[in-house]
């Protein structure tokens, strides 16, 4: 009965979380100036009336629908990884609890999205669509751009993912893992270090390699 209630709470919280994402995203992006306007799903469909063509367009992942799909994919993969390694480290847990940990920690990225949109709106004269799509606040790419240091565009994704909010996300994963596993910080750090972080860097390396091959 308790597990069933947990699953219900996960469903409700995640639904509310995604709804907030969509509402915040739609409102803030509607405030963008013309030079930073992002294509909508309707615009992409007019340009390329195939699902494959739309999904392959980087602009799709800046639409509300694209963001929801990406969040779902990321949360499920991280939850599965955390659950698998929790079992490997002999913790008594369930996928539902691991999912709840990831959803709770993932809220930091909603805060990041809000800050990024506000930053773009305030500094509109420095943004065009291309820069807006690759913008990541307080990331390696952000500080390199601020220092006017040029780098290969194939590294935009990697340098954008590694940011202050990502490190906070690690901390939140560790904190909530301590709570569900009733363990100390050292064990929680070890679990996250062996589960989520290697998967993250493997993903970054893969995307960067593909970008280098296509550049």
N, C-alpha and C positions, 0 to 999 in steps of 0.2 A: 504493500500500500504506500509506504514511504517512497519507494523507488518510482512508483507510478506518479506520485505528486511531484517528484523532482523532474520527471520528464515533462509534465504539464507546465511547470514553471520555466523550464528550458524553452519550450515552444513559445510561450507567451512573451518571455523576455527577449528572445531572438526576433520574434515578429515585431515587437515594439522597437527594438534596436534598428532593424532594417527600415522600418517606417520612418523613424527619426532621420536615418541616413538619407532617405529619398527626399523628405521634406526639406531638410537643411540644404541638401545638394541643389534641389530645384530652385529654392529661394535665392541662395547665394549666387548660383551661376546666372540667374536672371538679372542680377545686379552687375554682372560683368559688362565692361564697355565693349563697343563693337569690335575693337581689335583683339579682344580676348574671348570672344564668343566661341563656345564649343558646339560642334554639330549635334543635333538631337538624333534620336533613333529614327525619326521620320525623315530627316535629311539624309541619313545614311541609306535608308531604304530606297529613296528616290535615286540616289547615286548608283547603288548596286543592289538589285532586287534578288540577291541570293544570301542565304544564311551564312555560308562560308565566306563570302566576300565581306559581309558586314562584320563578322567576328574577327577576320584578319585585319580589319581597319583599326589602328590604334585608337582612333576617336571613339570607337564603340565602348571601350573600357572606361571612358569618361562620362558615359550616359548613366542614368539611374539604373537601367536594366543591367548594363554591363557591370556596374559596381556591385549590385546585389549578387550576380552570378559569381563574381570574383571573391566576394566575402564568403559566400557559401562554400566555395571550393577550398579556400584557405582555411576556414574554421574546421571543416570536416577533416582535411588532411592533417592539420596540426593536432586535432583531437585524437585521431586514430594513432598517430605517432606517439603521443603522450600516453595513451592507453596501452599500446604495445610495450613500450619501455617500462611503464609502471609494473606490468605483469612480469617483465624480464627481471626487474629489480625486486620482485617478490612482494609488491604492495597489493593489499586487498582493496580493489576498487572496481568501478564499472565505467563503461564508455560514457554513460550519462553524466557522471561526475566530472570526467575529463572534459566533456563538451561544455559543461557549465563553467569550468575553470577558464577555458579558452574564450568563451563568449564574454565573461566578465573582464578578462584582461584586454580583449579586443576593443573595448570602449575607448581606449586611448587614441585609436586611429580615427575615431569620429571627431575627437577634439583636434587632432592634427588637421583633418579635412576642413574644419571650421576655420582654424587659424590660417590655413593656406588660402582659402577663398577670400577671407578678409584682407589678407596681405595683397592678393592680386587686385582686389577692388581698390585698395588704397594706393597702390603703385601701378595703376593701369597703364600709364604712359610707357612703362618699360616692358610690357608684355604683348606678345602676339600669340596666335593659337598654338604654334609649335612650342614656344617656351612655356606656355601654360600647361600643355599636356605633359611636359617633362619636369615641371616644377615640383620640388620636394623641400619643404621648409626645414631649416636647421640640419641639412644633410651635407654630405661631402660635396656634392655638386653645388649646393647652395653657397657654401663657403668658398669654393673654387671660383664660382661666378662672381661673388662679391669681391674677391681678390683679383678678378680679371685674369684668371689663369685658364688657358684653353686646354681642352682634352678631347680625345676621340669620342664622338657622339655614341659609339657602341657601348661606352661605359656609363651612359646616362642612367640606365636602370639600376646598375650596381651601386653607383655613387648616390642615387636617390633613395634606395632602400635602406642604406646604412645611415641612419639619422638618430637624433635624440629621442624621438618617440619610439623607435624600434628598441632602444636600450631600456626605456621605461617599460615597454611591453615585456621584455625579458624579466625585469624585476617583478612585474605583476604576476607573470606566470609562476615564478618562484614562490611568491607570497601565497597565492591561492593554492599552489601544490602543497605547500606546508600545511595548509588548513585541511585539505581533503585527505591527506595521507597521515596527518598528525605526526609530522616529523620535524626535524630541525632544519635550519637554513642550509647547512653544509650538504645534507642529503638531497634537499630540493634543488640546490644549485647543480649538484652532480647529475641529477635526473634530467634537468633541462639542458645541461651541457652535452649530454649524450643523446638526447632525443631531438628537440626542436632546432637547436643551433646548427648542428651538422646538416640537417635537411635544408635549412634556410640557405646556407652557403653553397650547398650543392645546386640548389635552384638558381641562385645568383650566377654561379659559374656557368651553368647550362645556358641561361638566357644571354649572358654576355658573349659566350662562344657563338651562339646563333647570330647575335647582332654583328659580331666581327666577321662572320662568314658572309653576311648579307651587305656589309658596308663596302 
